[in-house]
Amino acid sequence: MKPLRIGFLSTAGIGRKNWKAIYHSGNCVISAVASRDIHKSQEFIRACQALHPFEASPAALGSYEALVSSPEVDAVYIPLPTGLRKEWVLRAAAAGKHVLCEKPCAVSTADLEEMVSACARHRRQFMDGVMFMHSPRLSQIRAALDDARSVGEIRRISSAFSFYAGENFFRDNIRVDPELEPAGCLGDLGWYCLRIALWTMNWQLPREVSGRILSQPGSRSPTEFTAELMYDGGVSAGFYCSFLAAHQQWTHISGQKGWLRIPGFVHPLDSYEPAFEVNDAEIRALSDIKCPPGTDPREPGHATAQDTRMWREFANQISSGTLNEDWPAWALKTQSVLEACHAAARSGSPVRL
């Protein structure tokens, strides 16, 4: 299979993590990196090549337009701020590029519908960058949820994702800029909590949601948020996300017969053998690649890590010549519930879906 040639649309910090994952994917290469300042592109490439060098060094480009139009790029990775993503997804699709887009994918559900429709119309794949969706432990978690014995009928899904960002973050970081990231922590962190709830419920949408902004300094975006999702049949899901609380990331699923807990549900505590717990028993998704001595087991980007698997599966799908229609559908459902939670918080009243 010819390696999928990826173009990075910006030099955002998360790109360094994805560079390593692409390097280890076995079926992708990075062919170009674009910034509005070509010196930033050059420096980003220099730093990343020093650690994980592709045989052919990616081209450094001084504009996003140059990357989207480049014949040396098959797919575009878009980690731009949320407020800028729509324009460049539409341009990429029109230029015949596949799209892997960071989350939250768009400012609104209407915008995301336009984005995924453009990709479908041009027969280009769209996927959001939720790495845990590609973790090897998900299939084992699904088996435990579906076996009717381990957990039984689900009653409650709880999750939290937070980190304390520090005072400079609230002054300088774009994640609290209402123009670039209007959903703040709800978009940056709550997206994951919503995704795991939707996945657990086999993509069933909640009947009603409520939300509350716990902290939103001045005219900035939300920095602390909580929400409740109510499903038909009495199942409920709740989550907390915050830039103000110490780092945590967990999901707990309660059933009539037992419970299931996913520690490190976004980023596994052990990326080599990601684990989960069922009624006090730990279960590991065993890998044929062991964590080398002296390596932090949380280290992402190795050959079997979820971020590497994400890029490998993205490239394999494109190579197949068919479109995966589930990936954009999952992003749309996540976006629609996120938008409803934010609307409920602003209005002070529950929102029905």
C-alpha positions, 0 to 999 in steps of 0.5 A: 500500500502506498503510504498516505501523505499527511499535511499538517495545517498549523504547528499546534503543539498536539501535532508533535504527538501526532507526528510520532504516531504517524511515524510509527503507523507503518502506512502514513508519512508527513509530507508537508507542514504549513504555518502562516510563518514559514519559519515556524514550519521550518522549526517545527519540522526540524524539532520533530525530525530530530526525534522521529525522522521521515526518510524524506523531510516534510516540506515547510510551507508558509500558508495554509492555502499552499498545503491544501492545494499541494499535489504532495498531500493526500489528507490534511490534519487540522488542529487549528482553533475550533473557530477556524476549522470550518473554512479549512475543512471545506477548502480541503474537501474541495481540493480533494483531501481527506480530513482528520479534524481535532475536536471539538470539530466545529462551533455548531452542529450546523457548521459540522453538518456542512463540513461532513456533507462537503467531505461526503460530496467530494468522496473524502473521508472525515474523522475526528481525532478522538484517539481512545476510539481506536484503543484495543481495550474498547472491544473488550469493554463492549464485550463486558457491557454486552455479556448480561452478567458483568454489568447487566442493564446500565443505569448510570454513566459518570465521567470526569476530565480535568486539569489545573491549567495555571493562572497564565493559561486563563490569560493567554491560552486560546482555549478560553478565547470566546472567538476561537474556542467558544465552548471552552472546557466543554469543547476541549474536555467535555467532548470526550465525556460525551463521546464515551457516554454515547459509545456506551449507549450504542450511539443512542441520543439522550432524551434531554440534557441540562448543563451548568457553567460552574466557572466562566471568568469575565467574557471568557469561555467556560472553564468549569462545566457539569452536565446531565443527560437523561435517556429513555428507560431511566438511564442517566449520564453525568460528567464534569470537566474543568481547567480548575481541578487537578488532573483526572480522567475516568469513566464509571458505568453502573449496572444492575449486576455490577460496575465497570471503571475505565481509569485514564479513559482518554489517555491510558495510564498504560499505553502498552496494555491499557486496562479497565476494571470490572467488579474489582477485577482488572482486565488488560488489553494485552499487547505483543509489544512490551513497554521497554525498561525505562520507558514511561508506560503512559508514553503515546505514539508507539506501534500499538498505541491508540494514537498510532492505531488511529492514523493506521486505521484512517489510512487503511480506510482511505486505501480501501476506496470506501468511506467509513460513514460511522466516523462523521456520524459519531462526530455529529452526534457528539457535537449535537449533544455538546451544543445542547448542553451548552445551550441548556447552561446558558438558558438555565433550562433543560434542552430536549433532543 
